[in-house]
Amino acid sequence: MSPDAAAQVVLELRGVRKQFAAGGRTLTALRSVNLTVSRGRVTGLIGPDGAGKTTLMRLAVGLLEPDEGQITVLGRDSTRESLAVQASVGYMPQRFGLY
């Protein structure tokens, strides 16, 4: 990706996987997710209940850490720089929860 194109990427997920332990079993919420959202694009995250939408958003803003993969928001690693990401984005979950 050229430097100009990289500057236009506001959200990037590469090989993201997230699992949760539930009732003695493992639930895979996200499996090998790759996504690139460019500046100036309207992007919808749409799917049925349990599809992983909230998990993806919580990962993007650094409220959760991925089991695998890397997430970049506005050029920042959402795991290592979660506070900077949270200070740079607006996120309104359906259920109340301050970060």
C-alpha angles and dihedrals in degrees: 000000000000119000090249092052091046090054088056094056112096099172129023130173119186120189094333118181127176127179133180131202110235127173095338094313136088120247117200108214097174128017124191095331117185119182137157122191117189128211113269095022124121107224127184125206101206133168145113125289110289095024094119101256096129091042090053092050093046089051092048093055093043099251089122131028121229119242088220137004136034134275124199123189119186089342094308128113104244092212100047096033101033095140092052090048091049090050090052103048138054116228123175111184121201089241119050115258126146120213 
